[in-house]
């Protein structure tokens, strides 16, 4: 019997798909920028947002709900993918529960892997190649080091 517990690596095609990012800080900004590069339609829920995110919202590149996350906020938008990036573990856990309730995949950045359906991989994009690196959350520093070495 094969070992279990590892992940199943995939690249999601998110063109024109609704995704939600909860939290408008540094991590949220990075996630939104990458999601936009995939062609996803991004909903940001956060009472505050970085200057970059505010600019994207004013340009109409993202939809921004400038309020704290409240239970069931995802119901109206029905994203297929949700990323929780707030500094509050309780809010992130609520986001994960709500995402699971609507059957969306959820990632809690800097949170418990118990609340996350997936982890993000470090990407190196050298067309036509995309190389993904992961330590399954065991050694992010090693992944960063390998990425640096491979991109030099």
C-alpha positions as CSV (number, residue, x, y, z in Angstrom):
1,X,0.0,0.0,0.0
2,X,1.4,3.5,-0.9
3,X,2.3,5.9,1.8
4,X,-0.3,8.5,2.6
5,X,-0.2,12.0,3.9
6,X,1.7,13.7,1.0
7,X,0.1,16.2,-1.3
8,X,-1.0,15.8,-4.9
9,X,0.8,18.5,-6.9
10,X,-1.3,20.3,-9.5
11,X,-1.3,23.7,-11.3
12,X,-4.8,25.1,-11.2
13,X,-6.2,27.0,-14.2
14,X,-8.0,29.9,-12.6
15,X,-8.8,32.0,-15.6
16,X,-12.2,33.7,-15.0
17,X,-12.7,31.7,-11.7
18,X,-13.8,33.5,-8.5
19,X,-11.2,33.4,-5.7
20,X,-11.2,35.1,-2.4
21,X,-8.3,36.5,-0.3
22,X,-9.1,37.4,3.3
23,X,-6.6,39.9,4.6
24,X,-5.0,42.9,2.9
25,X,-1.5,42.9,4.4
26,X,1.9,41.9,2.9
27,X,1.0,38.2,2.5
28,X,-2.5,39.1,1.1
29,X,-0.9,41.5,-1.4
30,X,1.5,38.8,-2.6
31,X,-1.3,36.3,-3.0
32,X,-3.6,38.7,-4.8
33,X,-0.8,39.7,-7.3
34,X,-0.1,36.1,-8.1
35,X,-3.8,35.2,-8.5
36,X,-4.3,38.1,-10.8
37,X,-1.5,36.8,-13.0
38,X,-3.5,33.6,-13.5
39,X,-6.5,35.5,-14.8
40,X,-8.6,34.8,-11.7
41,X,-11.3,37.1,-10.5
42,X,-10.2,38.2,-7.1
43,X,-12.4,39.2,-4.1
44,X,-10.5,40.8,-1.2
45,X,-12.1,41.0,2.2
46,X,-10.2,43.2,4.6
47,X,-11.0,46.4,6.5
48,X,-7.5,47.7,5.6
49,X,-5.4,47.1,2.5
50,X,-1.9,47.8,1.3
51,X,-1.4,50.7,-1.1
52,X,-1.0,48.2,-3.9
53,X,-4.3,46.5,-3.2
54,X,-6.1,49.9,-2.9
55,X,-4.8,50.8,-6.3
56,X,-5.9,47.5,-7.8
57,X,-9.4,48.0,-6.3
58,X,-9.6,51.6,-7.6
59,X,-8.6,50.3,-11.1
60,X,-11.3,47.7,-10.9
61,X,-8.8,44.8,-11.1
62,X,-10.1,43.3,-7.9
63,X,-13.3,43.6,-5.8
64,X,-12.6,44.9,-2.3
65,X,-15.1,44.5,0.6
66,X,-13.5,47.0,3.1
67,X,-14.9,45.3,6.2
68,X,-13.7,42.7,8.7
69,X,-14.5,39.2,7.7
70,X,-17.8,37.9,9.1
71,X,-19.1,34.4,9.1
72,X,-20.8,33.4,5.8
73,X,-19.3,36.3,3.7
74,X,-18.2,33.8,1.1
75,X,-21.8,32.6,0.4
76,X,-22.7,35.4,-2.1
77,X,-19.5,35.0,-4.2
78,X,-19.0,31.3,-4.1
79,X,-15.3,31.2,-4.8
80,X,-13.6,28.0,-5.7
81,X,-10.5,28.9,-3.9
82,X,-10.0,30.9,-0.6
83,X,-6.8,32.1,1.0
84,X,-6.9,33.4,4.6
85,X,-4.0,35.8,5.4
86,X,-5.2,37.7,8.4
87,X,-3.0,37.9,11.6
88,X,-5.9,36.6,13.7
89,X,-6.0,32.7,13.9
90,X,-9.7,32.7,15.0
91,X,-10.7,34.7,11.9
92,X,-8.6,32.4,9.7
93,X,-10.2,29.3,11.2
94,X,-13.7,30.8,10.6
95,X,-12.7,31.5,7.0
96,X,-11.6,27.9,6.6
97,X,-14.8,26.6,8.1
98,X,-16.9,28.8,5.8
99,X,-14.8,27.8,2.7
100,X,-15.3,24.1,3.5
101,X,-19.0,24.7,4.0
102,X,-19.3,26.0,0.4
103,X,-16.9,23.3,-0.8
104,X,-14.1,25.7,-1.8
105,X,-10.4,24.7,-1.4
106,X,-8.9,26.8,1.4
107,X,-5.3,27.7,2.4
108,X,-4.6,29.4,5.7
109,X,-1.3,31.2,5.2
110,X,1.0,30.9,8.3
111,X,-1.7,28.9,10.0
112,X,-2.5,25.4,11.1
113,X,-2.2,22.8,8.3
114,X,-5.3,21.3,9.8
115,X,-7.4,24.2,8.4
116,X,-5.7,24.1,5.0
117,X,-6.6,21.9,2.0
118,X,-3.4,22.7,0.2
119,X,-0.1,24.4,0.6
120,X,1.5,26.7,-2.0
121,X,4.7,25.7,-3.7
122,X,7.6,28.0,-4.6
123,X,7.5,28.5,-8.3
124,X,10.3,29.1,-10.8
125,X,8.9,30.1,-14.2
126,X,11.2,29.9,-17.1
127,X,8.9,29.5,-20.1
128,X,8.1,26.9,-21.3
129,X,9.0,25.4,-17.9
130,X,7.3,25.9,-14.5
131,X,9.2,24.3,-11.7
132,X,7.5,23.9,-8.3
133,X,9.3,23.2,-5.1
134,X,7.8,22.1,-1.8
135,X,8.9,20.6,1.5
136,X,5.3,19.8,2.5
137,X,5.6,22.5,5.1
138,X,8.6,20.9,6.8
139,X,11.4,23.2,5.7
140,X,10.4,26.5,4.0
141,X,14.0,27.8,4.5
142,X,15.4,24.9,2.4
143,X,12.8,25.6,-0.3
144,X,13.8,29.3,-0.4
145,X,17.5,28.3,-0.6
146,X,16.9,25.8,-3.4
147,X,14.9,28.4,-5.3
148,X,17.7,30.9,-5.0
149,X,20.2,28.4,-6.3
150,X,18.0,27.4,-9.2
151,X,17.3,30.9,-10.3
152,X,21.0,32.1,-10.3
